[in-house]
Amino acid sequence: MKIEKKLRKEYFEKLLAGEQNCDMKLADFECNTGDVIVYKEWDGDTKEYTGRTLEKTVSDIVRSPRPRTWSNEDIEKFGFMTIYLK
C-alpha cells in the first residue's frame, strides 16, 4: 500500500541524504511492513508543499504509547509509531 505523508524540509533532507533511516509519526493511520510511504516535503515557514517527493519502503514499525511531541488527547487516542525505512 502507498501512504502519503507530509514531512518538514529539515527531515526530508536527512532522509534524502541517507542521514536518517526512521521517522516518528502519530499512529493515526494504518501502516505495515512493506508499505511505501510517499513523503511530500513541507515548508513549515511558508506552510506550503515544496513539490518534492521521496518514496521509502517500511522495513519495521515500533509502537509506543507516550512521546511528548503531540497533544495528550492525540497520544491517548492514537499512540505513536517509529517507522524504519530502507
Secondary structure, DSSP 4 states (H G I P E B T S, - for coil): -EEEEEEEHHHHHHHHHTS--EEEEES-S---TT-EEEEEEEETTTTEEEEEEEEEEEEEEEEES--SSS-HHHHHHH-EEEEEE-
